[in-house]
Every structure is written in structure tokens, then in C-alpha cells.
Amino acid sequence: VSYVWSRVLSYSEQLSIVPLFQAGKTLSVRKWQAAFNPDGCLDIASVLSRIQKGGVHPTVRGEVWEFLLGCFDPRSTFDEREEIRQIRRLQYARWKEECKEMDSHVGSGKVITAPLITEDGRPIKDPLVLLEATSNQNTSEGASTSNHNGIEVDESAERITDKQIIEWKLTLHQIGLDVLRTDRTMVFYENKENLSKLWDILAVYAWIDKDVGYCQGMSDLCSPMIVLLNDEADAFWCFEKLMRRLRGNFRCTDQSVGVANQLQHLASIIQVLDPKLHDHLETLGGGDYLFAFRMFMVLFRREVSFGDSLYLWEMMWALEYDPDIFFAACEEASGAHKKVSKSKLRGVRHFAKWDKDKDVSEETDGPVPISVFMVASVLKEKREKLLQEARGLDDLIRILNDVNGNLDAKKACAGALKLHKKYLKLVQAKKT
């Protein structure tokens, strides 16, 4: 494990990710560098093929993810990408400054864990601050609390009337509480500046994405970006690109949850692949498959170790890679982003094993994400235990909770691909 990675994970965490990287199969530093031509254009097909065989070496993971998530067009040059990067960094700096003008805690190195404002827009005096990046003390020792038990409104401060600002400021303490709980055992987050960086990114994102804002679980999705990318703006943009894929998961109402479609896909797939298990889950009251809610929301961050979750994510992204992502996600006003004919990237689809065009059954309204088959793989792994021991929802949840932190990412990926292949055969057989 490289020196860079050793600064991020504890010794036990380093050991946990080593088995995933096999000599000759992983996208190594040498293979990654060799995939660029002299101008900087990337041979994305060879990169995807290598990732699908063994993941990405930790030392280049951040760079690779920027391409997998759609931050950069693989046909762009070194110079074009650098120009885009600077534009994005400037944009992030502007958004962050805008947020700082609305609340001075943004960019201050502090993490807020108590409300800053009342629901009617009255600022709260001396909000609870549990961390300061400039403090030399541990998080718990550096905590400062207010001198009163209740909330004290700051009468001298001007009342805020803008509803969007009020709503945003009301989320900041929840972000702080979640940040302090996110990957808290990692050596990386012993550096308080990294915690405050995570809080800042989530605070800025909550402001620019007003439709979704901030929801619990986003800190788990953002944390790896902070770990892998040194520059805060670069980490933000990777997170933003990931949220373009997942923000629908966080759209919940009283009538439905954001992952409803994925849960429906899962139910249909299990019904086809294992009718006996599906009927048993329905008998237990789990026919809505809500027990899989968290797996979809945070992409298995609870079920696998930190290192394994990174492997799992990049494997899914490589399998589902869509070359059109760059045209759909390009938001730069500058002309620096090279316009590439889609026909030049069409051949890349051959290297994405996830054949989306065939992955549509009569019951679905679009491609089924590989994450659905990942969950199906988990259920298959626990099948016998579920059938024999589960007598109610509590048993069901208990059995699946045993997976937490123990899921083998490599085995889950292989299992998902096998189930996907089997599912397509059964669906095609029914149609004929």
C-alpha cells in the first residue's frame, strides 16, 4: 500500500484492502499513465477493461474517478482539462463565498452541531460548536457549549426573511452532526481540517441544490471524495457528479421514497429468480423490500469496509459506464470543453459489460442498475438463513444487519453479474 494511502487509513484498514488488488489485474499507476496519448486523450476502453478485472490502485483512484463520474471527457487534452478544472474551482469558490456571506461559519474551520436559526428566521445566540480546525485539542476536548440549557434568540441580530436562506441554515447543524459520525474511526479524520472540509462541501451543495438540499446519507457519499482528492473544489465536483446520479434517491414524500423504483426492481427480480424467497419475504411483511433502503441510499457504505466500498463503487461505475455522460453533464460556459462527436465514443459501449439495451423487462421502465443485483446477491447469500430463521421483520433485519461491515465486495460484484445474466435468460424465456 502506497505512502499516500497509508496517511488515509489505519493499519488494519490498509490490510483490509490489500487482497482486492491483484498483481497484473488492477489498474496500476503504470497502466493508467500509459492509457494517455501525448496530448492527454485517454483510452477509456482499456481503462474500463482493467478496472473490471481488478479495480483501481489507490494512488491514482482520485484521478480515475474524475473520469468515471463524468468530470472530464476522455477525449479532452491535458490543457483542456486544466482549463476546465480552474473554471470549476473558481465556480466553487464563488458559491462558497456566497454561503459564507449568509453564514460566517462556512470556511471558518468550524463544524456546527446545534441550530443557528429558528424556523421563523431569528438567529440563535452562541450556537453549539463541536469542532474548530485550528484547535490543537481533540474533538471532544475542543467542544464549547452554551451557558444555557434552552435556545436563546439573539435579539440584536437582524431577522432573516428569505425562506430559502432559512431552510438552508436550518440544515447546517444536521450536516455537522452527520459529519462527526461519518467514518469517524479513520485516521484521515483525526485531522480536523478534513472534517471541516467535509462540512463545507455539504453546506455549499445544500445551497446550490435547493430542490434536494441536504439529507442524511450524503456525508457517507461525500467522504470518499474528500479522502481521495486533496483539493476541496475537486472533491466537491466529484460529489456533485455522483449526486447527479443519486439525487433522486433523496426525494422522499409521505407517499413514496426516492429509491422506490429500485425497490420495485428488486422485488421483480427476486420474484423471477427465487419465487420461494420472495413469497417468504412477503409473508414476513417485507414484500415492499424497504429493508434494502439503506443499501441503495448510501451505496453499501454500511455493508462493506471503507476500502471495499471504494472498490465496489468503481466496479459499478466501470460496468455501467456511459460515454454520453460528458455531454449530459457538461455545464461549463467556457468553450474549453472539446465537443467530440458521440460516434467517436460509441465503441466504448462494447467495454461496458452492463448491457443496458437488453436489461429491460416488461415490468420495468428503464435499465435496472447494477446496485439492484448487488442487493439481490446479498439476499441470495443469506437465502437459507432467511428461509430457516426469519419469522418476522425483526428477524429479517437482524439477519441482514449481520452483513454490516462483512460483505465481500468482490464476491458481491461477481454474484451480481451472475444473477443479472440468469435474470435476462429467464425474462427472455418468458417472452418467447
Secondary structure, DSSP 8 states (H G I E B T S, - for coil): --HHHHTTS-HHHHHHHGGG--TTTSB-HHHHHHTB-TT--B-HHHHHHHHHHH-B-GGGHHHHHHHHTTSS-TTS-HHHHHHHHHHHHHHHHHHHHHHHHH-TTTTTTEEE-S-SB-TTS-BBSS--EEEETT--S-TTTT-B--SSSS--B-TTS-----HHHHHHHHHHHHHHHHHHHTTTTSGGGGSHHHHHHHHHHHHHHHHH-TTT---TTHHHHHHHHHHH-SSHHHHHHHHHHHHHHHGGGG---SS--TTHHHHHHHHHHHHHH-HHHHHHHHHTT-TT-GGGHHHHHTTTTTTS-HHHHHHHHHHHHHHT--TTHHHHH---SSTTS----HHHHGGGGGG--S-GGG---TT-SS---HHHHHHHHHHHHTHHHHHHH--SHHHHHHHHHTTTTT--HHHHHHHHHHHHHHHHHHHHHHH-
